[in-house]
Amino acid sequence: MPIKPQDVVFIIVFIMLLWKRDARLFVISGLICLALSIPLFAKWVFFTAERLTWYGFSFFILAVLLNLVKTRHTTK
């Protein structure tokens, strides 16, 4: 499967956010991805909308992991 333009944008944004390590930015990015996917689902653009939901999920998972690491380091 060839890389699509939205994949390239996701990778760039993901790396930039990973560099910042701010869980709030990951949550905001995940919410933006989900908000952008809603009109695409309504217009039956399923491929891009499904990709956006996966991107949002990955942002949420990384936000949870960052929060877990942060709480683990603060409790020790």
NORHUDA-V386680 format. One record per residue. N is the residue number from 1. PHI is phi in whole degrees, -180 to 180 (NA if undefined). NEAR is the number of other ideal C-beta (glycine too) atoms within 8 Angstrom. D_LAST is the distance of its C-alpha to the last C-alpha in Angstrom with 1 decimal. Layout:
n;phi;near;d_last
N;PHI;NEAR;D_LAST
N;PHI;NEAR;D_LAST
This chain:
n;phi;near;d_last
1;NA;2;44.5
2;-71;3;44.8
3;-76;5;42.2
4;-96;7;43.0
5;-59;5;42.6
6;-68;10;39.9
7;-67;9;37.9
8;-65;9;38.1
9;-63;8;37.0
10;-61;10;34.1
11;-63;8;32.9
12;-64;8;33.3
13;-65;9;31.4
14;-61;10;28.6
15;-66;8;28.2
16;-63;8;28.3
17;-70;13;25.7
18;-64;8;23.5
19;-65;6;23.9
20;-74;7;22.8
21;57;6;19.7
22;-112;8;20.3
23;-64;12;20.0
24;-63;7;22.6
25;-67;9;25.1
26;-67;14;24.8
27;-66;11;25.5
28;-62;8;28.4
29;-65;12;29.8
30;-64;15;29.6
31;-66;9;31.5
32;-64;9;34.0
33;-61;13;34.7
34;-66;11;35.3
35;-66;7;37.6
36;-73;9;39.5
37;-77;14;40.0
38;-61;9;41.7
39;-65;7;44.9
40;-69;12;45.1
41;-65;10;45.0
42;-66;6;47.7
43;-92;6;49.9
44;66;5;49.3
45;-96;8;47.6
46;-71;8;45.4
47;-62;6;44.3
48;-68;10;42.6
49;-65;12;41.3
50;-66;9;39.7
51;-61;12;38.1
52;-63;14;36.7
53;-68;11;35.2
54;-66;8;33.5
55;-63;12;32.2
56;-60;15;30.9
57;-61;9;29.2
58;-67;10;27.5
59;-63;15;26.3
60;-65;11;24.9
61;-62;8;23.1
62;-68;12;21.5
63;-63;13;20.5
64;-64;9;18.7
65;-64;8;17.0
66;-64;12;15.9
67;-67;9;14.5
68;-65;8;12.7
69;-65;8;11.1
70;-64;9;10.4
71;-69;8;8.8
72;-67;8;6.6
73;-74;7;5.6
74;-81;6;5.6
75;-84;5;3.8
76;-86;4;0.0
